[in-house]
Amino acid sequence: MKYIKTQIPDVVILEPQVFGDDRGFFMETFRVDEFLANCSKRMFVQDNHSKSSVGILRGLHYQTENTQGKLVRVVSGKVYDVAVDMRKSSPTFGQHVGVVLSAENKKQLWVPEGFAHGFYVMSDSAEFVYKCTDYYAPESEVSIRWDDPELGIKWPLVDGELPSLSGKDEAGLSFTAAPKFD
């Protein structure tokens, strides 16, 4: 596994070594010893799996309590995945990392606690799986507007069409109004 630091050093791209032939492929997707050495000294307590259609945008989400670090990957399809630094004390506060994750490139993204996270589906459908360092706590979940001009995220919208959002995400807060971490 290659561990690639991004422009926000706490956010890491994991690129597995894939062994394949005409029968298929094999790859390691997670090793606790390597994760602890290269990403975070955190353990995972919950795994999630979602499926979404083209044009759906989920996020930008985070929890103010039971904060979650997430190790995310795509097992079918392709998404544009984004992590936004919500830590006021960080030199990268308010900045974001965006990366294409797909079943084809097999990359993963480590999104630490203190970040808002979201993804946009670029293929007909996508299955998105992720490990979390804490349990889902809907009462403390926050959603930030996907198109907040202060963040300036360049989402690769399919055919320039606006994304399909949940009601929660349509009512998302501005970055300025959203609660921050110290």
C-alpha positions as CSV (number, residue, x, y, z in Angstrom):
1,M,0.0,0.0,0.0
2,K,1.2,3.5,-0.9
3,Y,0.3,6.3,1.5
4,I,0.2,9.6,-0.3
5,K,0.0,12.9,1.6
6,T,-2.3,15.5,0.1
7,Q,-2.1,19.3,0.2
8,I,-3.7,18.9,3.7
9,P,-1.2,16.5,5.3
10,D,-3.7,14.8,7.6
11,V,-5.8,13.7,4.6
12,V,-4.1,10.7,3.0
13,I,-4.7,8.8,-0.2
14,L,-4.2,5.1,0.1
15,E,-3.2,3.3,-3.1
16,P,-3.2,-0.5,-2.9
17,Q,-0.9,-2.8,-4.8
18,V,-3.2,-4.8,-7.1
19,F,-2.2,-8.3,-8.2
20,G,-4.1,-9.4,-11.2
21,D,-4.3,-11.7,-14.2
22,D,-6.9,-13.0,-16.6
23,R,-8.8,-14.5,-13.7
24,G,-9.3,-11.3,-11.8
25,F,-7.4,-9.5,-9.1
26,F,-6.4,-9.5,-5.4
27,M,-5.5,-6.5,-3.2
28,E,-5.2,-5.7,0.5
29,T,-7.6,-2.9,1.4
30,F,-6.7,-2.5,5.1
31,R,-3.9,-3.4,7.5
32,V,-4.2,-2.0,11.0
33,D,-0.4,-1.8,11.6
34,E,0.2,0.2,8.4
35,F,-2.8,2.4,9.0
36,L,-1.6,3.2,12.5
37,A,1.9,4.0,11.2
38,N,0.8,6.1,8.1
39,C,-2.6,7.6,8.8
40,S,-3.9,7.8,12.4
41,K,-3.7,6.1,15.8
42,R,-7.4,5.5,15.7
43,M,-9.4,2.3,15.5
44,F,-12.6,1.7,13.5
45,V,-15.9,0.8,15.2
46,Q,-18.4,0.8,12.3
47,D,-18.5,0.0,8.6
48,N,-21.0,1.5,6.2
49,H,-22.0,0.8,2.6
50,S,-24.2,3.1,0.4
51,K,-25.4,3.0,-3.2
52,S,-26.3,6.1,-5.2
53,S,-27.2,7.0,-8.7
54,V,-25.5,9.4,-11.1
55,G,-25.7,13.1,-10.0
56,I,-26.4,12.4,-6.4
57,L,-24.3,14.5,-3.9
58,R,-24.1,13.4,-0.3
59,G,-22.6,15.9,2.1
60,L,-20.8,17.8,3.2
61,H,-21.4,16.1,6.6
62,Y,-19.7,15.9,10.0
63,Q,-20.7,15.3,13.6
64,T,-20.0,17.8,16.4
65,E,-20.1,14.9,19.0
66,N,-18.9,11.4,18.3
67,T,-16.6,12.9,15.7
68,Q,-15.8,10.4,13.0
69,G,-12.7,9.7,11.0
70,K,-13.5,7.9,7.8
71,L,-11.6,5.6,5.5
72,V,-13.6,5.7,2.3
73,R,-13.5,3.8,-1.0
74,V,-15.6,2.9,-4.0
75,V,-16.3,-0.7,-5.0
76,S,-18.5,0.0,-8.0
77,G,-18.6,3.2,-10.1
78,K,-16.9,6.5,-9.7
79,V,-17.2,9.5,-7.3
80,Y,-15.6,12.8,-6.6
81,D,-14.8,12.7,-2.9
82,V,-14.2,15.9,-0.8
83,A,-12.8,16.5,2.7
84,V,-13.0,20.1,4.2
85,D,-10.9,21.1,7.2
86,M,-13.2,22.4,10.0
87,R,-10.5,22.8,12.6
88,K,-10.0,26.5,13.5
89,S,-6.5,25.8,14.9
90,S,-5.3,24.1,11.7
91,P,-3.1,25.9,9.1
92,T,-5.4,24.4,6.5
93,F,-8.6,25.6,8.1
94,G,-11.4,26.0,5.5
95,Q,-9.3,24.3,2.7
96,H,-10.4,21.1,1.0
97,V,-9.0,18.1,-0.8
98,G,-10.9,16.5,-3.7
99,V,-10.0,13.2,-5.3
100,V,-11.7,10.8,-7.7
101,L,-12.3,7.4,-6.2
102,S,-13.4,4.6,-8.4
103,A,-13.7,0.8,-8.6
104,E,-11.1,1.1,-11.4
105,N,-8.4,3.1,-9.6
106,K,-9.1,1.4,-6.2
107,K,-7.8,4.4,-4.3
108,Q,-9.0,5.1,-0.7
109,L,-9.1,8.4,1.2
110,W,-8.5,8.8,4.9
111,V,-10.6,11.7,6.2
112,P,-9.7,12.4,9.8
113,E,-12.0,13.7,12.6
114,G,-12.5,17.4,12.3
115,F,-13.3,17.4,8.6
116,A,-16.6,17.7,6.7
117,H,-17.0,15.0,4.1
118,G,-19.0,14.5,1.0
119,F,-19.1,12.8,-2.4
120,Y,-20.7,13.3,-5.8
121,V,-21.5,10.3,-8.1
122,M,-20.0,10.6,-11.6
123,S,-21.0,7.2,-13.0
124,D,-24.4,5.6,-13.6
125,S,-24.3,4.4,-10.0
126,A,-21.7,4.0,-7.3
127,E,-21.3,1.8,-4.2
128,F,-19.4,3.6,-1.5
129,V,-18.0,1.8,1.5
130,Y,-16.3,3.3,4.6
131,K,-15.0,2.6,8.0
132,C,-15.7,5.0,10.8
133,T,-13.8,5.7,14.1
134,D,-17.0,6.5,16.0
135,Y,-20.7,5.6,15.8
136,Y,-23.2,7.5,13.8
137,A,-24.9,10.2,15.9
138,P,-27.7,11.8,13.9
139,E,-28.5,14.3,16.7
140,S,-25.0,15.9,16.3
141,E,-24.8,15.8,12.5
142,V,-24.1,19.0,10.5
143,S,-24.5,19.5,6.8
144,I,-22.6,22.3,5.0
145,R,-23.8,23.6,1.6
146,W,-22.1,21.8,-1.2
147,D,-21.8,25.0,-3.3
148,D,-20.7,27.4,-0.5
149,P,-18.7,30.1,-2.4
150,E,-16.3,30.5,0.5
151,L,-15.2,26.9,0.0
152,G,-14.9,27.1,-3.8
153,I,-15.2,23.4,-4.4
154,K,-15.1,22.6,-8.2
155,W,-17.5,19.6,-8.3
156,P,-17.2,17.8,-11.7
157,L,-21.0,18.0,-12.3
158,V,-22.1,15.6,-15.1
159,D,-23.4,17.6,-18.1
160,G,-23.3,20.7,-15.8
161,E,-26.5,19.6,-14.1
162,L,-27.2,20.5,-10.5
163,P,-26.7,17.6,-8.2
164,S,-29.6,15.7,-6.5
165,L,-29.6,16.4,-2.8
166,S,-31.4,15.1,0.3
167,G,-33.6,17.6,2.2
168,K,-31.0,17.7,4.9
169,D,-28.3,18.7,2.4
170,E,-30.6,21.3,0.6
171,A,-30.9,23.0,4.0
172,G,-27.2,22.9,4.7
173,L,-25.5,25.7,6.6
174,S,-23.0,28.1,5.1
175,F,-19.4,27.4,6.0
176,T,-19.4,30.6,8.0
177,A,-22.4,29.6,10.0
178,A,-21.4,26.0,10.6
179,P,-19.9,25.0,14.0
180,K,-16.2,24.5,13.9
181,F,-13.7,22.5,15.9
182,D,-10.9,24.1,18.0
